Amino acid sequence: MGGWTSSAPAPPRIRGRDLQRRRAALFARAPWCALCPKRGTRNRATIRDHIIPLREGGRDDDSNEQGLCQTCSDIKTREESARGVRRQ
């Protein structure tokens, strides 16, 4: 299965120390996975996720971030990839 195809480039991602600082701040204020309650579970967040993917116009800032556990991140990534394939 293919991934995203888009004529518009995604905005640049935050990297390095700034990314690490933002991740630490996110997990300090929201240590639990944002999507687990929908599945009836509760896990620690370990992934800084873009609520609206950058490829879909989301911003790489605090207003578009949430903490996810690995399982919820994997599920969300599969759903986003499927949307990208359908757009092709």
C-alpha positions as CSV (number, residue, x, y, z in Angstrom):
1,M,0.0,0.0,0.0
2,G,1.4,3.4,-0.9
3,G,1.7,6.5,1.2
4,W,0.9,10.1,0.7
5,T,1.0,11.9,-2.6
6,S,0.6,15.6,-2.7
7,S,1.6,18.5,-4.9
8,A,2.1,20.8,-2.0
9,P,5.1,20.1,0.3
10,A,4.5,19.7,4.0
11,P,5.7,22.5,6.2
12,P,9.1,22.0,7.8
13,R,9.1,19.9,11.0
14,I,10.5,21.0,14.3
15,R,13.7,19.1,15.0
16,G,16.5,18.8,17.5
17,R,16.5,20.5,20.9
18,D,13.3,22.5,20.2
19,L,11.5,19.2,19.4
20,Q,12.8,17.6,22.6
21,R,11.7,20.6,24.7
22,R,8.2,20.6,23.2
23,R,7.9,16.8,23.7
24,A,8.9,17.2,27.4
25,A,6.4,20.1,27.9
26,L,3.6,18.1,26.2
27,F,4.2,15.0,28.3
28,A,4.5,17.1,31.5
29,R,1.1,18.7,31.0
30,A,-0.6,15.7,29.4
31,P,1.1,12.4,30.4
32,W,-1.7,10.1,29.2
33,C,-2.6,9.1,25.6
34,A,-5.3,11.4,24.2
35,L,-7.0,8.6,22.3
36,C,-6.9,5.7,24.7
37,P,-10.2,6.7,26.5
38,K,-12.0,6.1,23.2
39,R,-10.7,2.5,23.3
40,G,-11.4,2.1,27.0
41,T,-7.8,1.9,27.9
42,R,-5.2,4.2,29.6
43,N,-1.6,4.3,28.6
44,R,1.2,6.8,29.0
45,A,1.9,9.0,26.0
46,T,5.2,8.4,24.4
47,I,4.7,10.0,21.0
48,R,4.2,13.7,20.0
49,D,1.4,13.4,17.4
50,H,0.1,16.1,15.0
51,I,-3.7,16.1,15.5
52,I,-4.1,17.3,11.9
53,P,-1.2,15.8,9.9
54,L,1.2,18.2,8.3
55,R,0.4,16.8,4.9
56,E,-3.2,17.7,5.5
57,G,-2.5,21.3,6.4
58,G,-1.8,20.9,10.1
59,R,0.7,23.1,11.8
60,D,3.8,22.0,13.7
61,D,3.0,23.9,16.9
62,D,1.5,23.4,20.3
63,S,-2.1,24.0,19.1
64,N,-1.8,20.9,16.8
65,E,-0.2,18.4,19.1
66,Q,-1.3,15.6,21.4
67,G,0.4,12.8,23.2
68,L,-0.3,9.2,22.0
69,C,0.8,5.8,23.1
70,Q,2.4,3.5,20.5
71,T,-0.8,1.5,19.8
72,C,-3.0,4.5,19.3
73,S,-0.3,6.2,17.1
74,D,-0.1,3.1,14.9
75,I,-3.9,3.0,14.5
76,K,-4.0,6.7,13.7
77,T,-1.1,6.4,11.2
78,R,-2.9,3.5,9.4
79,E,-6.1,5.6,9.1
80,E,-4.2,8.6,7.8
81,S,-2.3,6.5,5.3
82,A,-5.6,5.0,4.0
83,R,-7.0,8.5,3.5
84,G,-3.9,9.4,1.5
85,V,-4.3,6.4,-0.7
86,R,-8.0,7.1,-1.3
87,R,-7.0,10.7,-2.5
88,Q,-4.8,9.3,-5.2
